[in-house]
Amino acid sequence: MKKFTVLALGLVLIAAAFVGCEMATDQEDDSGTTGTLSVKLTDDPFPIDLVSEATVKIDSLVVREKVEQQEGNPFTTLSTEPATFNLLELQNGVTASLAELEIPVGEYDLLRLYVDSASVTLNNGDFYEVFVPSGAETGIKVFIDPAIPVEGDLTSELLLDLDVSKSFILRDNMDSPAGVTGFNFKPVIRATNLSTSGRIAGTVLDSTGNAVADAQVWAAQDTVVTNTFSDTDGTYALIGLPEGTYTASAIIHGDTVSVSGVDVVAANETEVDIQWPGGMEKIVSGSE
């Protein structure tokens, strides 16, 4: 049977799986007529020096089949199990499973993500409910381009990369907790077929070879495709990247180092260490 998996990536420490076993669907169960769609969630980074949690509660997930002339309802419900995610726990290749369900063979070009609520908690304990425009009523539209194919007796995996840094908009001054009065939620989500994408991974280092933690790292072509923060050991991972050539960059304390000409191949990992040139270790260590 086919499987369609939707993945969500972010700074996630624990992955939660939601299997749409109780979804009411009219599909036949014959071999070759259905596949499995697996959906996962991940997160681009958010300013971790000020924010301890950035959560979303997802009530349900619906996918649309791409057809020129559709008779009947083109949408299939993948999950109706409410779940709350701290997006700051999804990073560096960590994913949370949103749904995994057998659906009819075909191409799917749109997801509707029904978000019930969102919130932000600062390191000082201040808590802010975040307004979600139309998220629970009409769903947040996530276009899949190119459409993801679901084939008989196979599993298709779709990654949803939610950019927290762009989705949670500070209404006042992020530089000081005293100046924060709330956040607006304007979701920026990228959908990627994991079977046709690859990843870049490596370590951020100073000029002496020491690991650099909490450096922001990103991959770009004409624009930034995805980004993350290095872990305590300096390692990072940028996943769900379509095949192509990228520039991998890292920044800390306002200084940026880039590695150009990084080739990404589908279903493969490209190892790229990003190292500061001579003198940069003084900025990283905070020495004079």
Number of C-alpha atoms within 10 A of each C-alpha: 20 24 25 29 27 29 29 31 30 30 23 23 15 12 17 17 17 20 19 18 14 11 14 11 13 9 13 11 13 10 11 14 19 26 26 25 30 26 31 26 28 33 32 28 26 25 14 13 9 15 18 19 20 21 20 20 17 23 19 21 24 18 23 18 23 17 12 6 7 9 7 6 8 13 15 20 19 31 24 19 16 15 16 15 23 20 27 24 24 27 27 26 21 22 29 29 21 29 30 26 27 29 28 25 24 17 17 23 18 20 24 19 19 22 24 21 19 23 21 21 16 17 14 10 11 15 14 17 15 20 16 18 17 12 22 17 10 12 20 21 16 18 18 20 13 12 17 25 20 27 23 21 17 17 23 22 24 24 29 29 27 24 23 24 16 16 17 21 16 16 12 14 12 15 9 9 15 10 12 16 13 19 19 18 21 17 20 16 23 19 27 25 26 23 17 16 20 22 23 26 19 17 21 30 24 21 16 13 12 16 19 23 19 21 24 21 24 24 25 17 13 7 9 13 17 20 27 27 27 22 19 12 14 20 21 29 24 26 26 28 24 20 16 14 16 23 17 24 22 25 18 16 10 7 11 13 16 16 15 13 12 17 16 20 18 17 15 14 18 16 15 16 17 25 23 22 12 10 11 18 19 12 15 20 11 9 7 5
